[in-house]
Amino acid sequence: MNKEKKIQDTHHRMIRKLTGSLIQQMNMEVEFVQRIESHPDQTSLHMVTRIAFAAMFKITRHSNTIFRTN
């Protein structure tokens, strides 16, 4: 019983950590979008595309890590 509780606590801790990372990443993306909207003439389409793909990759990687722990 004690071993099961430790495993459950570890899973909860990992999920909280990964959720925090996702929220932090999403906040960074929101900041970036706001910066683009306020200065559209200074932002290239190439840069926007690269950052969007990087964000999708990071979110996917975090999601895969969450599912691997179960």
CHARMM-style PDB file with segment names, atoms N, HN, CA, C and O in Angstrom:
ATOM      1  N   MET     1       0.833  -1.202   0.000  1.00  0.00      PROA
ATOM      2  CA  MET     1       0.000   0.000   0.000  1.00  0.00      PROA
ATOM      3  C   MET     1       0.874   1.262   0.000  1.00  0.00      PROA
ATOM      4  O   MET     1       0.602   2.216  -0.729  1.00  0.00      PROA
ATOM      5  N   ASN     2       1.920   1.253   0.822  1.00  0.00      PROA
ATOM      6  HN  ASN     2       2.141   0.479   1.415  1.00  0.00      PROA
ATOM      7  CA  ASN     2       2.806   2.405   0.898  1.00  0.00      PROA
ATOM      8  C   ASN     2       3.520   2.637  -0.435  1.00  0.00      PROA
ATOM      9  O   ASN     2       3.706   3.781  -0.851  1.00  0.00      PROA
ATOM     10  N   LYS     3       3.916   1.556  -1.097  1.00  0.00      PROA
ATOM     11  HN  LYS     3       3.764   0.628  -0.758  1.00  0.00      PROA
ATOM     12  CA  LYS     3       4.588   1.653  -2.398  1.00  0.00      PROA
ATOM     13  C   LYS     3       3.651   2.269  -3.440  1.00  0.00      PROA
ATOM     14  O   LYS     3       4.074   3.098  -4.244  1.00  0.00      PROA
ATOM     15  N   GLU     4       2.379   1.863  -3.424  1.00  0.00      PROA
ATOM     16  HN  GLU     4       2.035   1.189  -2.771  1.00  0.00      PROA
ATOM     17  CA  GLU     4       1.398   2.424  -4.361  1.00  0.00      PROA
ATOM     18  C   GLU     4       1.211   3.919  -4.127  1.00  0.00      PROA
ATOM     19  O   GLU     4       1.080   4.689  -5.079  1.00  0.00      PROA
ATOM     20  N   LYS     5       1.199   4.328  -2.866  1.00  0.00      PROA
ATOM     21  HN  LYS     5       1.306   3.703  -2.093  1.00  0.00      PROA
ATOM     22  CA  LYS     5       1.039   5.748  -2.525  1.00  0.00      PROA
ATOM     23  C   LYS     5       2.234   6.550  -3.045  1.00  0.00      PROA
ATOM     24  O   LYS     5       2.064   7.651  -3.568  1.00  0.00      PROA
ATOM     25  N   LYS     6       3.449   5.995  -2.901  1.00  0.00      PROA
ATOM     26  HN  LYS     6       3.588   5.101  -2.476  1.00  0.00      PROA
ATOM     27  CA  LYS     6       4.643   6.683  -3.398  1.00  0.00      PROA
ATOM     28  C   LYS     6       4.587   6.846  -4.916  1.00  0.00      PROA
ATOM     29  O   LYS     6       4.921   7.904  -5.449  1.00  0.00      PROA
ATOM     30  N   ILE     7       4.163   5.794  -5.600  1.00  0.00      PROA
ATOM     31  HN  ILE     7       3.892   4.934  -5.168  1.00  0.00      PROA
ATOM     32  CA  ILE     7       4.050   5.857  -7.065  1.00  0.00      PROA
ATOM     33  C   ILE     7       3.023   6.907  -7.470  1.00  0.00      PROA
ATOM     34  O   ILE     7       3.260   7.699  -8.383  1.00  0.00      PROA
ATOM     35  N   GLN     8       1.889   6.910  -6.790  1.00  0.00      PROA
ATOM     36  HN  GLN     8       1.696   6.267  -6.049  1.00  0.00      PROA
ATOM     37  CA  GLN     8       0.835   7.883  -7.092  1.00  0.00      PROA
ATOM     38  C   GLN     8       1.328   9.311  -6.837  1.00  0.00      PROA
ATOM     39  O   GLN     8       1.076  10.208  -7.641  1.00  0.00      PROA
ATOM     40  N   ASP     9       2.030   9.520  -5.718  1.00  0.00      PROA
ATOM     41  HN  ASP     9       2.235   8.791  -5.065  1.00  0.00      PROA
ATOM     42  CA  ASP     9       2.578  10.845  -5.416  1.00  0.00      PROA
ATOM     43  C   ASP     9       3.581  11.282  -6.478  1.00  0.00      PROA
ATOM     44  O   ASP     9       3.606  12.447  -6.875  1.00  0.00      PROA
ATOM     45  N   THR    10       4.406  10.345  -6.936  1.00  0.00      PROA
ATOM     46  HN  THR    10       4.386   9.399  -6.613  1.00  0.00      PROA
ATOM     47  CA  THR    10       5.386  10.659  -7.980  1.00  0.00      PROA
ATOM     48  C   THR    10       4.683  11.063  -9.272  1.00  0.00      PROA
ATOM     49  O   THR    10       5.082  12.031  -9.919  1.00  0.00      PROA
ATOM     50  N   HSD    11       3.649  10.332  -9.646  1.00  0.00      PROA
ATOM     51  HN  HSD    11       3.325   9.546  -9.120  1.00  0.00      PROA
ATOM     52  CA  HSD    11       2.892  10.673 -10.861  1.00  0.00      PROA
ATOM     53  C   HSD    11       2.248  12.044 -10.731  1.00  0.00      PROA
ATOM     54  O   HSD    11       2.284  12.836 -11.672  1.00  0.00      PROA
ATOM     55  N   HSD    12       1.660  12.332  -9.578  1.00  0.00      PROA
ATOM     56  HN  HSD    12       1.630  11.689  -8.814  1.00  0.00      PROA
ATOM     57  CA  HSD    12       1.032  13.647  -9.385  1.00  0.00      PROA
ATOM     58  C   HSD    12       2.073  14.763  -9.473  1.00  0.00      PROA
ATOM     59  O   HSD    12       1.817  15.811 -10.066  1.00  0.00      PROA
ATOM     60  N   ARG    13       3.246  14.533  -8.882  1.00  0.00      PROA
ATOM     61  HN  ARG    13       3.454  13.682  -8.400  1.00  0.00      PROA
ATOM     62  CA  ARG    13       4.306  15.542  -8.912  1.00  0.00      PROA
ATOM     63  C   ARG    13       4.772  15.779 -10.351  1.00  0.00      PROA
ATOM     64  O   ARG    13       4.979  16.922 -10.759  1.00  0.00      PROA
ATOM     65  N   MET    14       4.934  14.700 -11.114  1.00  0.00      PROA
ATOM     66  HN  MET    14       4.765  13.772 -10.783  1.00  0.00      PROA
ATOM     67  CA  MET    14       5.363  14.829 -12.510  1.00  0.00      PROA
ATOM     68  C   MET    14       4.320  15.573 -13.339  1.00  0.00      PROA
ATOM     69  O   MET    14       4.663  16.423 -14.161  1.00  0.00      PROA
ATOM     70  N   ILE    15       3.060  15.254 -13.123  1.00  0.00      PROA
ATOM     71  HN  ILE    15       2.781  14.563 -12.456  1.00  0.00      PROA
ATOM     72  CA  ILE    15       1.988  15.912 -13.880  1.00  0.00      PROA
ATOM     73  C   ILE    15       1.942  17.399 -13.547  1.00  0.00      PROA
ATOM     74  O   ILE    15       1.768  18.228 -14.440  1.00  0.00      PROA
ATOM     75  N   ARG    16       2.098  17.747 -12.259  1.00  0.00      PROA
ATOM     76  HN  ARG    16       2.239  17.074 -11.533  1.00  0.00      PROA
ATOM     77  CA  ARG    16       2.109  19.173 -11.876  1.00  0.00      PROA
ATOM     78  C   ARG    16       3.276  19.897 -12.537  1.00  0.00      PROA
ATOM     79  O   ARG    16       3.121  21.019 -13.020  1.00  0.00      PROA
ATOM     80  N   LYS    17       4.443  19.259 -12.559  1.00  0.00      PROA
ATOM     81  HN  LYS    17       4.569  18.348 -12.166  1.00  0.00      PROA
ATOM     82  CA  LYS    17       5.628  19.873 -13.167  1.00  0.00      PROA
ATOM     83  C   LYS    17       5.422  20.077 -14.668  1.00  0.00      PROA
ATOM     84  O   LYS    17       5.716  21.149 -15.196  1.00  0.00      PROA
ATOM     85  N   LEU    18       4.922  19.062 -15.346  1.00  0.00      PROA
ATOM     86  HN  LEU    18       4.682  18.191 -14.917  1.00  0.00      PROA
ATOM     87  CA  LEU    18       4.697  19.166 -16.793  1.00  0.00      PROA
ATOM     88  C   LEU    18       3.613  20.187 -17.119  1.00  0.00      PROA
ATOM     89  O   LEU    18       3.722  20.927 -18.097  1.00  0.00      PROA
ATOM     90  N   THR    19       2.570  20.225 -16.297  1.00  0.00      PROA
ATOM     91  HN  THR    19       2.481  19.624 -15.503  1.00  0.00      PROA
ATOM     92  CA  THR    19       1.503  21.206 -16.510  1.00  0.00      PROA
ATOM     93  C   THR    19       2.056  22.616 -16.356  1.00  0.00      PROA
ATOM     94  O   THR    19       1.730  23.507 -17.141  1.00  0.00      PROA
ATOM     95  N   GLY    20       2.894  22.815 -15.343  1.00  0.00      PROA
ATOM     96  HN  GLY    20       3.160  22.091 -14.706  1.00  0.00      PROA
ATOM     97  CA  GLY    20       3.527  24.119 -15.149  1.00  0.00      PROA
ATOM     98  C   GLY    20       4.376  24.512 -16.342  1.00  0.00      PROA
ATOM     99  O   GLY    20       4.368  25.671 -16.757  1.00  0.00      PROA
ATOM    100  N   SER    21       5.114  23.548 -16.904  1.00  0.00      PROA
ATOM    101  HN  SER    21       5.120  22.607 -16.567  1.00  0.00      PROA
ATOM    102  CA  SER    21       5.938  23.820 -18.087  1.00  0.00      PROA
ATOM    103  C   SER    21       5.074  24.215 -19.281  1.00  0.00      PROA
ATOM    104  O   SER    21       5.411  25.134 -20.028  1.00  0.00      PROA
ATOM    105  N   LEU    22       3.960  23.511 -19.449  1.00  0.00      PROA
ATOM    106  HN  LEU    22       3.687  22.764 -18.842  1.00  0.00      PROA
ATOM    107  CA  LEU    22       3.055  23.833 -20.559  1.00  0.00      PROA
ATOM    108  C   LEU    22       2.482  25.230 -20.414  1.00  0.00      PROA
ATOM    109  O   LEU    22       2.430  25.991 -21.380  1.00  0.00      PROA
ATOM    110  N   ILE    23       2.052  25.566 -19.203  1.00  0.00      PROA
ATOM    111  HN  ILE    23       2.095  24.948 -18.418  1.00  0.00      PROA
ATOM    112  CA  ILE    23       1.477  26.896 -18.965  1.00  0.00      PROA
ATOM    113  C   ILE    23       2.525  27.968 -19.233  1.00  0.00      PROA
ATOM    114  O   ILE    23       2.227  28.989 -19.853  1.00  0.00      PROA
ATOM    115  N   GLN    24       3.747  27.744 -18.770  1.00  0.00      PROA
ATOM    116  HN  GLN    24       3.990  26.915 -18.267  1.00  0.00      PROA
ATOM    117  CA  GLN    24       4.824  28.701 -19.004  1.00  0.00      PROA
ATOM    118  C   GLN    24       5.078  28.869 -20.501  1.00  0.00      PROA
ATOM    119  O   GLN    24       5.232  29.991 -20.984  1.00  0.00      PROA
ATOM    120  N   GLN    25       5.122  27.765 -21.230  1.00  0.00      PROA
ATOM    121  HN  GLN    25       4.997  26.853 -20.838  1.00  0.00      PROA
ATOM    122  CA  GLN    25       5.349  27.819 -22.674  1.00  0.00      PROA
ATOM    123  C   GLN    25       4.221  28.581 -23.370  1.00  0.00      PROA
ATOM    124  O   GLN    25       4.475  29.400 -24.253  1.00  0.00      PROA
ATOM    125  N   MET    26       2.982  28.312 -22.974  1.00  0.00      PROA
ATOM    126  HN  MET    26       2.776  27.647 -22.256  1.00  0.00      PROA
ATOM    127  CA  MET    26       1.844  28.983 -23.604  1.00  0.00      PROA
ATOM    128  C   MET    26       1.868  30.475 -23.308  1.00  0.00      PROA
ATOM    129  O   MET    26       1.518  31.277 -24.174  1.00  0.00      PROA
ATOM    130  N   ASN    27       2.274  30.864 -22.105  1.00  0.00      PROA
ATOM    131  HN  ASN    27       2.558  30.212 -21.401  1.00  0.00      PROA
ATOM    132  CA  ASN    27       2.383  32.282 -21.773  1.00  0.00      PROA
ATOM    133  C   ASN    27       3.427  32.964 -22.644  1.00  0.00      PROA
ATOM    134  O   ASN    27       3.235  34.102 -23.074  1.00  0.00      PROA
ATOM    135  N   MET    28       4.540  32.267 -22.907  1.00  0.00      PROA
ATOM    136  HN  MET    28       4.696  31.343 -22.558  1.00  0.00      PROA
ATOM    137  CA  MET    28       5.571  32.824 -23.779  1.00  0.00      PROA
ATOM    138  C   MET    28       5.031  33.017 -25.193  1.00  0.00      PROA
ATOM    139  O   MET    28       5.332  34.016 -25.846  1.00  0.00      PROA
ATOM    140  N   GLU    29       4.231  32.058 -25.663  1.00  0.00      PROA
ATOM    141  HN  GLU    29       3.986  31.247 -25.133  1.00  0.00      PROA
ATOM    142  CA  GLU    29       3.667  32.177 -27.008  1.00  0.00      PROA
ATOM    143  C   GLU    29       2.681  33.337 -27.086  1.00  0.00      PROA
ATOM    144  O   GLU    29       2.639  34.049 -28.090  1.00  0.00      PROA
ATOM    145  N   VAL    30       1.891  33.532 -26.039  1.00  0.00      PROA
ATOM    146  HN  VAL    30       1.925  32.954 -25.224  1.00  0.00      PROA
ATOM    147  CA  VAL    30       0.940  34.652 -26.015  1.00  0.00      PROA
ATOM    148  C   VAL    30       1.701  35.972 -26.085  1.00  0.00      PROA
ATOM    149  O   VAL    30       1.307  36.882 -26.814  1.00  0.00      PROA
ATOM    150  N   GLU    31       2.799  36.077 -25.320  1.00  0.00      PROA
ATOM    151  HN  GLU    31       3.119  35.338 -24.727  1.00  0.00      PROA
ATOM    152  CA  GLU    31       3.622  37.288 -25.361  1.00  0.00      PROA
ATOM    153  C   GLU    31       4.136  37.540 -26.769  1.00  0.00      PROA
ATOM    154  O   GLU    31       4.126  38.674 -27.248  1.00  0.00      PROA
ATOM    155  N   PHE    32       4.586  36.481 -27.430  1.00  0.00      PROA
ATOM    156  HN  PHE    32       4.594  35.560 -27.042  1.00  0.00      PROA
ATOM    157  CA  PHE    32       5.120  36.625 -28.781  1.00  0.00      PROA
ATOM    158  C   PHE    32       4.045  37.117 -29.746  1.00  0.00      PROA
ATOM    159  O   PHE    32       4.291  38.012 -30.555  1.00  0.00      PROA
ATOM    160  N   VAL    33       2.851  36.526 -29.657  1.00  0.00      PROA
ATOM    161  HN  VAL    33       2.651  35.799 -29.000  1.00  0.00      PROA
ATOM    162  CA  VAL    33       1.752  36.931 -30.540  1.00  0.00      PROA
ATOM    163  C   VAL    33       1.393  38.394 -30.299  1.00  0.00      PROA
ATOM    164  O   VAL    33       1.134  39.133 -31.249  1.00  0.00      PROA
ATOM    165  N   GLN    34       1.376  38.813 -29.042  1.00  0.00      PROA
ATOM    166  HN  GLN    34       1.587  38.212 -28.271  1.00  0.00      PROA
ATOM    167  CA  GLN    34       1.071  40.214 -28.739  1.00  0.00      PROA
ATOM    168  C   GLN    34       2.129  41.138 -29.332  1.00  0.00      PROA
ATOM    169  O   GLN    34       1.812  42.222 -29.820  1.00  0.00      PROA
ATOM    170  N   ARG    35       3.394  40.700 -29.287  1.00  0.00      PROA
ATOM    171  HN  ARG    35       3.651  39.819 -28.891  1.00  0.00      PROA
ATOM    172  CA  ARG    35       4.466  41.511 -29.857  1.00  0.00      PROA
ATOM    173  C   ARG    35       4.303  41.631 -31.370  1.00  0.00      PROA
ATOM    174  O   ARG    35       4.521  42.701 -31.939  1.00  0.00      PROA
ATOM    175  N   ILE    36       3.922  40.534 -32.018  1.00  0.00      PROA
ATOM    176  HN  ILE    36       3.745  39.665 -31.556  1.00  0.00      PROA
ATOM    177  CA  ILE    36       3.705  40.571 -33.470  1.00  0.00      PROA
ATOM    178  C   ILE    36       2.562  41.520 -33.810  1.00  0.00      PROA
ATOM    179  O   ILE    36       2.662  42.318 -34.742  1.00  0.00      PROA
ATOM    180  N   GLU    37       1.472  41.428 -33.045  1.00  0.00      PROA
ATOM    181  HN  GLU    37       1.390  40.780 -32.287  1.00  0.00      PROA
ATOM    182  CA  GLU    37       0.308  42.266 -33.331  1.00  0.00      PROA
ATOM    183  C   GLU    37       0.619  43.744 -33.149  1.00  0.00      PROA
ATOM    184  O   GLU    37       0.060  44.584 -33.854  1.00  0.00      PROA
ATOM    185  N   SER    38       1.503  44.073 -32.214  1.00  0.00      PROA
ATOM    186  HN  SER    38       1.957  43.391 -31.641  1.00  0.00      PROA
ATOM    187  CA  SER    38       1.807  45.486 -31.985  1.00  0.00      PROA
ATOM    188  C   SER    38       2.840  46.038 -32.974  1.00  0.00      PROA
ATOM    189  O   SER    38       2.900  47.249 -33.183  1.00  0.00      PROA
ATOM    190  N   HSD    39       3.658  45.163 -33.587  1.00  0.00      PROA
ATOM    191  HN  HSD    39       3.610  44.179 -33.416  1.00  0.00      PROA
ATOM    192  CA  HSD    39       4.661  45.611 -34.564  1.00  0.00      PROA
ATOM    193  C   HSD    39       4.664  44.687 -35.780  1.00  0.00      PROA
ATOM    194  O   HSD    39       5.678  44.039 -36.041  1.00  0.00      PROA
ATOM    195  N   PRO    40       3.571  44.605 -36.530  1.00  0.00      PROA
ATOM    196  CA  PRO    40       3.515  43.648 -37.648  1.00  0.00      PROA
ATOM    197  C   PRO    40       4.539  43.926 -38.742  1.00  0.00      PROA
ATOM    198  O   PRO    40       4.989  42.998 -39.415  1.00  0.00      PROA
ATOM    199  N   ASP    41       4.913  45.189 -38.930  1.00  0.00      PROA
ATOM    200  HN  ASP    41       4.548  45.942 -38.383  1.00  0.00      PROA
ATOM    201  CA  ASP    41       5.852  45.528 -39.996  1.00  0.00      PROA
ATOM    202  C   ASP    41       7.280  45.075 -39.681  1.00  0.00      PROA
ATOM    203  O   ASP    41       8.111  45.000 -40.585  1.00  0.00      PROA
ATOM    204  N   GLN    42       7.576  44.771 -38.413  1.00  0.00      PROA
ATOM    205  HN  GLN    42       6.901  44.832 -37.678  1.00  0.00      PROA
ATOM    206  CA  GLN    42       8.934  44.370 -38.031  1.00  0.00      PROA
ATOM    207  C   GLN    42       9.088  42.847 -37.931  1.00  0.00      PROA
ATOM    208  O   GLN    42      10.151  42.349 -37.564  1.00  0.00      PROA
ATOM    209  N   THR    43       8.033  42.126 -38.256  1.00  0.00      PROA
ATOM    210  HN  THR    43       7.169  42.531 -38.554  1.00  0.00      PROA
ATOM    211  CA  THR    43       8.052  40.675 -38.083  1.00  0.00      PROA
ATOM    212  C   THR    43       7.936  39.979 -39.435  1.00  0.00      PROA
ATOM    213  O   THR    43       7.006  40.231 -40.200  1.00  0.00      PROA
ATOM    214  N   SER    44       8.894  39.102 -39.716  1.00  0.00      PROA
ATOM    215  HN  SER    44       9.650  38.897 -39.094  1.00  0.00      PROA
ATOM    216  CA  SER    44       8.846  38.389 -40.990  1.00  0.00      PROA
ATOM    217  C   SER    44       7.992  37.133 -40.867  1.00  0.00      PROA
ATOM    218  O   SER    44       7.891  36.544 -39.791  1.00  0.00      PROA
ATOM    219  N   LEU    45       7.388  36.736 -41.959  1.00  0.00      PROA
ATOM    220  HN  LEU    45       7.470  37.215 -42.833  1.00  0.00      PROA
ATOM    221  CA  LEU    45       6.574  35.523 -41.988  1.00  0.00      PROA
ATOM    222  C   LEU    45       7.436  34.301 -41.661  1.00  0.00      PROA
ATOM    223  O   LEU    45       6.979  33.369 -40.999  1.00  0.00      PROA
ATOM    224  N   HSD    46       8.677  34.317 -42.126  1.00  0.00      PROA
ATOM    225  HN  HSD    46       9.048  35.075 -42.664  1.00  0.00      PROA
ATOM    226  CA  HSD    46       9.594  33.206 -41.865  1.00  0.00      PROA
ATOM    227  C   HSD    46       9.795  33.014 -40.355  1.00  0.00      PROA
ATOM    228  O   HSD    46       9.756  31.889 -39.857  1.00  0.00      PROA
ATOM    229  N   MET    47      10.008  34.116 -39.638  1.00  0.00      PROA
ATOM    230  HN  MET    47      10.039  35.030 -40.043  1.00  0.00      PROA
ATOM    231  CA  MET    47      10.235  34.039 -38.195  1.00  0.00      PROA
ATOM    232  C   MET    47       8.979  33.541 -37.476  1.00  0.00      PROA
ATOM    233  O   MET    47       9.070  32.710 -36.572  1.00  0.00      PROA
ATOM    234  N   VAL    48       7.828  34.039 -37.866  1.00  0.00      PROA
ATOM    235  HN  VAL    48       7.754  34.714 -38.600  1.00  0.00      PROA
ATOM    236  CA  VAL    48       6.566  33.614 -37.249  1.00  0.00      PROA
ATOM    237  C   VAL    48       6.370  32.115 -37.444  1.00  0.00      PROA
ATOM    238  O   VAL    48       5.995  31.407 -36.509  1.00  0.00      PROA
ATOM    239  N   THR    49       6.622  31.635 -38.653  1.00  0.00      PROA
ATOM    240  HN  THR    49       6.926  32.210 -39.412  1.00  0.00      PROA
ATOM    241  CA  THR    49       6.448  30.213 -38.956  1.00  0.00      PROA
ATOM    242  C   THR    49       7.392  29.357 -38.126  1.00  0.00      PROA
ATOM    243  O   THR    49       6.979  28.333 -37.582  1.00  0.00      PROA
ATOM    244  N   ARG    50       8.647  29.759 -38.021  1.00  0.00      PROA
ATOM    245  HN  ARG    50       8.983  30.591 -38.462  1.00  0.00      PROA
ATOM    246  CA  ARG    50       9.625  28.986 -37.235  1.00  0.00      PROA
ATOM    247  C   ARG    50       9.210  28.898 -35.776  1.00  0.00      PROA
ATOM    248  O   ARG    50       9.287  27.827 -35.174  1.00  0.00      PROA
ATOM    249  N   ILE    51       8.773  30.010 -35.201  1.00  0.00      PROA
ATOM    250  HN  ILE    51       8.710  30.880 -35.691  1.00  0.00      PROA
ATOM    251  CA  ILE    51       8.398  30.007 -33.782  1.00  0.00      PROA
ATOM    252  C   ILE    51       7.122  29.208 -33.561  1.00  0.00      PROA
ATOM    253  O   ILE    51       6.994  28.525 -32.544  1.00  0.00      PROA
ATOM    254  N   ALA    52       6.179  29.279 -34.487  1.00  0.00      PROA
ATOM    255  HN  ALA    52       6.283  29.833 -35.313  1.00  0.00      PROA
ATOM    256  CA  ALA    52       4.937  28.508 -34.352  1.00  0.00      PROA
ATOM    257  C   ALA    52       5.231  27.007 -34.367  1.00  0.00      PROA
ATOM    258  O   ALA    52       4.675  26.261 -33.561  1.00  0.00      PROA
ATOM    259  N   PHE    53       6.095  26.562 -35.273  1.00  0.00      PROA
ATOM    260  HN  PHE    53       6.546  27.168 -35.928  1.00  0.00      PROA
ATOM    261  CA  PHE    53       6.437  25.139 -35.319  1.00  0.00      PROA
ATOM    262  C   PHE    53       7.194  24.708 -34.064  1.00  0.00      PROA
ATOM    263  O   PHE    53       6.983  23.606 -33.559  1.00  0.00      PROA
ATOM    264  N   ALA    54       8.067  25.568 -33.564  1.00  0.00      PROA
ATOM    265  HN  ALA    54       8.238  26.464 -33.974  1.00  0.00      PROA
ATOM    266  CA  ALA    54       8.805  25.246 -32.337  1.00  0.00      PROA
ATOM    267  C   ALA    54       7.837  25.088 -31.162  1.00  0.00      PROA
ATOM    268  O   ALA    54       7.997  24.186 -30.340  1.00  0.00      PROA
ATOM    269  N   ALA    55       6.846  25.958 -31.087  1.00  0.00      PROA
ATOM    270  HN  ALA    55       6.716  26.691 -31.755  1.00  0.00      PROA
ATOM    271  CA  ALA    55       5.859  25.884 -30.004  1.00  0.00      PROA
ATOM    272  C   ALA    55       5.054  24.596 -30.100  1.00  0.00      PROA
ATOM    273  O   ALA    55       4.823  23.933 -29.089  1.00  0.00      PROA
ATOM    274  N   MET    56       4.624  24.235 -31.308  1.00  0.00      PROA
ATOM    275  HN  MET    56       4.812  24.774 -32.130  1.00  0.00      PROA
ATOM    276  CA  MET    56       3.855  22.996 -31.482  1.00  0.00      PROA
ATOM    277  C   MET    56       4.693  21.786 -31.079  1.00  0.00      PROA
ATOM    278  O   MET    56       4.189  20.857 -30.449  1.00  0.00      PROA
ATOM    279  N   PHE    57       5.972  21.801 -31.446  1.00  0.00      PROA
ATOM    280  HN  PHE    57       6.381  22.556 -31.959  1.00  0.00      PROA
ATOM    281  CA  PHE    57       6.853  20.684 -31.106  1.00  0.00      PROA
ATOM    282  C   PHE    57       6.998  20.553 -29.591  1.00  0.00      PROA
ATOM    283  O   PHE    57       6.938  19.448 -29.052  1.00  0.00      PROA
ATOM    284  N   LYS    58       7.190  21.684 -28.906  1.00  0.00      PROA
ATOM    285  HN  LYS    58       7.239  22.581 -29.344  1.00  0.00      PROA
ATOM    286  CA  LYS    58       7.369  21.645 -27.452  1.00  0.00      PROA
ATOM    287  C   LYS    58       6.116  21.137 -26.761  1.00  0.00      PROA
ATOM    288  O   LYS    58       6.205  20.315 -25.849  1.00  0.00      PROA
ATOM    289  N   ILE    59       4.950  21.613 -27.179  1.00  0.00      PROA
ATOM    290  HN  ILE    59       4.878  22.281 -27.919  1.00  0.00      PROA
ATOM    291  CA  ILE    59       3.697  21.177 -26.562  1.00  0.00      PROA
ATOM    292  C   ILE    59       3.483  19.688 -26.811  1.00  0.00      PROA
ATOM    293  O   ILE    59       3.069  18.963 -25.907  1.00  0.00      PROA
ATOM    294  N   THR    60       3.762  19.227 -28.030  1.00  0.00      PROA
ATOM    295  HN  THR    60       4.099  19.817 -28.764  1.00  0.00      PROA
ATOM    296  CA  THR    60       3.618  17.802 -28.349  1.00  0.00      PROA
ATOM    297  C   THR    60       4.570  16.970 -27.509  1.00  0.00      PROA
ATOM    298  O   THR    60       4.192  15.913 -27.004  1.00  0.00      PROA
ATOM    299  N   ARG    61       5.788  17.432 -27.358  1.00  0.00      PROA
ATOM    300  HN  ARG    61       6.095  18.291 -27.769  1.00  0.00      PROA
ATOM    301  CA  ARG    61       6.782  16.692 -26.574  1.00  0.00      PROA
ATOM    302  C   ARG    61       6.340  16.575 -25.116  1.00  0.00      PROA
ATOM    303  O   ARG    61       6.466  15.508 -24.515  1.00  0.00      PROA
ATOM    304  N   HSD    62       5.822  17.671 -24.540  1.00  0.00      PROA
ATOM    305  HN  HSD    62       5.720  18.538 -25.028  1.00  0.00      PROA
ATOM    306  CA  HSD    62       5.334  17.627 -23.159  1.00  0.00      PROA
ATOM    307  C   HSD    62       4.161  16.666 -23.034  1.00  0.00      PROA
ATOM    308  O   HSD    62       4.086  15.904 -22.071  1.00  0.00      PROA
ATOM    309  N   SER    63       3.252  16.695 -23.989  1.00  0.00      PROA
ATOM    310  HN  SER    63       3.313  17.314 -24.772  1.00  0.00      PROA
ATOM    311  CA  SER    63       2.095  15.797 -23.949  1.00  0.00      PROA
ATOM    312  C   SER    63       2.541  14.345 -24.014  1.00  0.00      PROA
ATOM    313  O   SER    63       2.013  13.503 -23.288  1.00  0.00      PROA
ATOM    314  N   ASN    64       3.501  14.044 -24.871  1.00  0.00      PROA
ATOM    315  HN  ASN    64       3.930  14.728 -25.461  1.00  0.00      PROA
ATOM    316  CA  ASN    64       4.007  12.673 -24.982  1.00  0.00      PROA
ATOM    317  C   ASN    64       4.642  12.217 -23.675  1.00  0.00      PROA
ATOM    318  O   ASN    64       4.503  11.057 -23.285  1.00  0.00      PROA
ATOM    319  N   THR    65       5.334  13.122 -23.002  1.00  0.00      PROA
ATOM    320  HN  THR    65       5.447  14.064 -23.319  1.00  0.00      PROA
ATOM    321  CA  THR    65       5.963  12.777 -21.724  1.00  0.00      PROA
ATOM    322  C   THR    65       4.908  12.448 -20.687  1.00  0.00      PROA
ATOM    323  O   THR    65       5.077  11.506 -19.913  1.00  0.00      PROA
ATOM    324  N   ILE    66       3.826  13.203 -20.657  1.00  0.00      PROA
ATOM    325  HN  ILE    66       3.689  13.968 -21.286  1.00  0.00      PROA
ATOM    326  CA  ILE    66       2.743  12.947 -19.701  1.00  0.00      PROA
ATOM    327  C   ILE    66       2.167  11.562 -19.932  1.00  0.00      PROA
ATOM    328  O   ILE    66       1.973  10.805 -18.981  1.00  0.00      PROA
ATOM    329  N   PHE    67       1.890  11.221 -21.186  1.00  0.00      PROA
ATOM    330  HN  PHE    67       2.047  11.836 -21.959  1.00  0.00      PROA
ATOM    331  CA  PHE    67       1.254   9.939 -21.478  1.00  0.00      PROA
ATOM    332  C   PHE    67       2.202   8.765 -21.256  1.00  0.00      PROA
ATOM    333  O   PHE    67       1.750   7.658 -20.965  1.00  0.00      PROA
ATOM    334  N   ARG    68       3.491   8.985 -21.387  1.00  0.00      PROA
ATOM    335  HN  ARG    68       3.858   9.884 -21.623  1.00  0.00      PROA
ATOM    336  CA  ARG    68       4.459   7.908 -21.184  1.00  0.00      PROA
ATOM    337  C   ARG    68       4.539   7.475 -19.725  1.00  0.00      PROA
ATOM    338  O   ARG    68       4.879   6.325 -19.444  1.00  0.00      PROA
ATOM    339  N   THR    69       4.230   8.383 -18.785  1.00  0.00      PROA
ATOM    340  HN  THR    69       3.954   9.316 -19.014  1.00  0.00      PROA
ATOM    341  CA  THR    69       4.353   8.060 -17.358  1.00  0.00      PROA
ATOM    342  C   THR    69       3.242   7.149 -16.882  1.00  0.00      PROA
ATOM    343  O   THR    69       3.376   6.517 -15.834  1.00  0.00      PROA
ATOM    344  N   ASN    70       2.151   7.066 -17.619  1.00  0.00      PROA
ATOM    345  HN  ASN    70       2.043   7.580 -18.470  1.00  0.00      PROA
ATOM    346  CA  ASN    70       1.013   6.249 -17.165  1.00  0.00      PROA
ATOM    347  C   ASN    70       1.145   4.812 -17.607  1.00  0.00      PROA
ATOM    348  OT1 ASN    70       0.277   3.992 -17.310  1.00  0.00      PROA
TER     349      ASN     70
END
